[in-house]
Amino acid sequence: MQIETKIKDLIKKSGPISLSRYMEICLWDDENGYYTSNQVLGRHGDFITSPEISQTFGELIGLWALSFYQKFIDNKRLCITELGSGRGTLLRDAIRTICMVSKNKVDLEITILEKSERLIALQKENLKNKNIKWISDIKGLSFEPQIIIANEFFDALPINQYVRNNKGWYEKKITTKNGKLCFTLGNKIWVPSNSIFSNFKIGDTLEHSEQTISIFSNICNHLMRYDGVLLVVDYGNISGIGDTLQAVSDHKFSSILEKPGKSDLTSHVNFKLLKEIAIKKNLYVSPVKEQQNFLLELGIKERLKSLTKNVSSTIAERVETEVKRLIDPDKMGSLFKVIAITKTKRHLEGLN
């Protein structure tokens, strides 16, 4: 059954559905979900992530992880976990770099949090001969310090939207009209005076992801008990205000309700909320840095010089274009933000 038909049948049976339910079906339906049945990643997919753009991204993340481990972690193994690894490109570049720099003297344990069987198959192909385990729940992490990497992970988790008008707060939902999917408002919701809904103006939209809060909170609990670090790289905002839900198909923006299951659905990460959750658990939160500043401080330009040395002008130009896309303020350099969470305050490379 096609996704659109399935959603319409659900609405006919149970009434308007939440945005999070809509996103969950569109992205993860067993038969026709976006992540379960499409070639979505890379230059020939619908969107491309930083590791797919340039090998320098994964290499620098690998060096960052190795440096953190050597400075702060008293554990015989370097445990790295990636949340939603895509095709495994970031880990492939990171592992190669760590092994080269450490001269294969580091005992690596790699874990991937992934629930898409299709993506797991891709990861196994691209990361073959590597010691990797897959988990479907963050609670499956081994009981030791973890360096957890979340690159463009939280933006893809389902959200709900709440809209404030002159009568109060209402949840934005999806229904049908004249046979087509459309947005509507649910019943008015009661809002405690000291809740996340405080200090919003009429006309504001608040986005809220229960999955983000659950996964992030469990990671924070793991850091509190076993130490380690969570490195988040994602596009987002500091305030958490506004309608940021978007659909992307073939590297172009499209309508949220158009072609369900055929477009990637994402929203901006609310870095303010993540920071508040971590601080309440007495964890250290680094300053939020733009991706360009983070990568520049890690030495991306120096790595660029190395990669373009003694190569043809064609290759050099391609590599330079790839790196520019990562750090250019008009491309990914400013939109993407970086933040790290640790058990105690530490000097974190690129994030001070």
N, C-alpha and C positions, 0 to 999 in steps of 0.2 A: 504494500500500500504506500502511495506517495505521501510525503510529509504533510503537504497542504491538506490533503484529504483526511489524514489522521487527525490533524489539528482541528479541522472543521467539525469532524465527527465528535471530538472531545468537547468542543464548545456547545454543540447541539445537545449533547447528553448532560453536561454539567454546568453550562453557563460560561461566562467570560473567564479566561485563564490569566494567570500572572505572567509578567515578562520572563521571570526566571524559569517558569514551566515551559514557556514557548522556546526559550534559548536552549534549555536542556533537550527538548525533543529535536529541534533543528540541528543541534551540534552532535548529539550522542545517540540518536535513535539507532537501534541495532541493525536495521535493514538499510536505511537511507540517510543516516545522519551525516553531517558535513565531515566530521573527523573520522567517521567509520567507513565511508564509501567513496571518498574523493581524493584525487591527487592535489593536495592543498598547499604544499610547501615548495619553496624554491623558485627559481627563475621561470619555470613553466607552470607553476601553480597559481593560486589566487593572491598570495602574498609572500613576501620574502623577509626573513628575520636577519638580524645583524650577523650571526655566525655564517649564514648562507651568503651574505654579501662579501665578507672578507675573512680570510683565515686569521687575520691579526686579532679579531675579537676573541675568538676562543683561545688563542695563544696567550693573550694578556690576562684573560680570566684564569687560565691555568697557572700562570706565574703568580697572580694575586693569591690564589688558593695555596700554592706551595709556600709562599712567603708567610702567609698567616699561620700555616701549620708549623713551620720552622720556628716562628717567633713565640707562638702562644699555646700550642697544643702539646701536652705531655702524653703522647699515646704512640704506640709502636706503629700503628697504621694511620695512613692518611685516608680518611673516609670522605668521599665527595658524593653528594646526592644532587641530581638535577630534577627539578619539577617540570614535567612535560617537556621531554627532550626533543620533540620534533623528529627529525631524521637522525639525530645523534651527532650532528656536525660540530656543535660546540664542544661536546665531550671528546670527540675524536681529536680535535686540534689541541684541546687542553691536556689530554692524556699524553699525546705525542710530545708536547713541550715539557711537561713535568718529567717524563722519562728521560728526555734528552738532557735537561738541565741538571737533574739529580743523578745522571749516569746510571739510571735504573736501580738506584739504591733505596728508593722509597717503596714501601709495601702499600699498594693502592687497593682500596675497596671502593668500587663504584656502584651506586644505587640509582635507579631511575623510577620516579613516580609516574606511572602511565596507566591509563585504563583502556586505551584504544588498541585492540589486537592488531589492527592494520599498521599503526605506527610502531608498535613493538616489533613487528616483523621487519620493518624498515631499519629500526635501530639495531636489531641483531645482525642485519646484513652489513651495515656501515661500521659496526663496532665488533665485528667477529674477532675471535682470538683474544678478547679482552675479558677480564674477570668482572662480570657485571651481574647484578641481580635486579629483578623488577619487582616493584610493590604497587599495590592499587590503593593503599591507604597510608597516610603519613605516619600512622601509629606503628607501621611495620619497620621503621628505622631501627638499626642496631643500637644497642644501649652503650654508645660511646660518642665522643665529640664528632660532630658532623660539620662539614663545610657545605652548606645548602645553597644551590644556585637556582634562582627563579627568574629566568629571562623570558619576558613576554608570556608569563604564566597566569598571573592574577587577572590580567585584562580580559581573558577568555572565559572566566568563571561567570555563571549566570547571575544576573542582578534583578532586583525589583526597583521600580521607580515610584516616587511619591510626589505629588504635585500640590502646592499650596495655593488656594484661591481665597476670595474674601469670606468664604464660609468655613474654611479649615483645610485639613489635609485629606487627600484622596489618593488611593493607589491607582496607578495607571495600568489598565488591563487590555487584553485583546479579545475582540468578539468578531462577529460577522455582520455585514449589512449588504443586502442585495447580492448575496452569494460571495462577497469578497471580505477578506480579513481587514479589520480596521481597529483603531485604538478607541478605548472608552475609559471612563472613570468608574471605579468601584464605589462601594459605600464609604461614607465618611469614617475616618479612623480616629480613635481616641489617642491623644498624645500627652504623655506626662510632661510636666513643665521642665524637668531637668534631663530630658532625653536628647538623642541626637537631632531631633527635630527643632530644638530651640534655636533662636536667633536667625531664623530664615524669614525672608520677606515674601509678600504676596507675589505670586508668579514664579517663585523659585521651584526648582526640581531637585529632589534629593535621591541619589542612587545608593542602594544598600545591597550588599551581597552576603548572605548567610554562609555560603560556601567559603568565601574569602576569609571571613571572621573565624570560622571553624578551623580551617587548615592553618591559617596564620597563628591562631591561639595555640594549637597543638605543637607547632614548630617552636613557639616561644617557650612552652612548657619543657620541650626537649632541651632547649638551650639552657634553661634554668637548672636543669638536673645534670646534664652531661657536658655542658660547655659547647663551644663551636661558634658558628656564625651563619647568618642568613644574608645573602647578597641578593637584592631585588633590583632588576633592571627592567623598566617598563615605561610605557607612556602614561602620563597621568597628570593630576593637578594637586595642588596643596590644600585646597579648600574643601573639595568634595561636593561643591555646588554646581548644578547644571546638568542638562541632558547631553550625555556624551556617547550614548549607545550608537553604534554605527555598523553598517554591513559593507563588506568588501568582497568583490568578485572580479577575478581577472585583473588584479591590481588597481581596480577602480571602485569608488564608492557607489553603493546601490541602495535601494529602498529596504528598510528593515523587514517589511512584510512581503516583499517581492521574492519569488522563488525560494520559499522556505527549504532549508537543507542544502541549498546550492551556494550560499554565501557565508563567509566568516562573520560571526557576530562578536563584537568586542566593546568594551567601555573603558574609560580612563580609570586608572587605579587611584583610589583615594589615599594618598600618602599620609595625610593628616590623621586619618582613622588608624592606619597601621602604627603610626608613631604613638598614638594615645594608648592603644592596646599594649604595646611593648613596655611603655613607661609605667603603666599600672602594674605590670609584673616585675618592676624594678630592673628591667634590662636597659642596656645602653643603646641609644639610637644615634647613628651618625648623622651629620648634616645631610640634607638632600642635595645632591649634586647633579648638574646636567651631564648627560653622557659625554659630550665633547670634552668637558673639563676632566672628567674621570679618566677617559682614555688618553688624553694628552699627558696627564700626570703619571700615567702608567708607562708612557714612552711609546705611544703609537707612531709618532713621527720618526723616532729612531728606528723602529722596526720597519717602517716604510722604506727608509734609506737602505737598510740591509736587503730587503726584498727586491729593490729596483737596481741593485748594484750588479753589474755584469750580465744584464739581460737585455733583450731587444727593446727598442723604443715602443713597440706595440704592447709588449707585456708590461713594461714600466707604466705606460699610460693607463692601462686597464687597472693595475694595482692601485695607482694613485686615485683614480676615479672611485674605486671601491672604498678606499679609506676616507676620501672626502665625503662620501655619502654618510658615513658613520658619525663624522664630527662637524659637518657643516651645520650651522645654526638654522639654516633654511630647510634642512632635510631632517636628519634624525638627531642631530647634535643637541638641540634645545628641547625638543618635544619629549625625548626619552630622559627619564630621571633615574638616579641610582641612590640606593640607601642600604645601609647594613645594620643588622641587629646582633649584638653580642651580650654575653653574660655580664661583663664589666667594661668600663671605659678603656679603650685601647687606641693606639695610634694606627689607624687603618690607611694603607696606601691609597691615595686618590680620593679619600673621603674625610679630610680634615679641614 
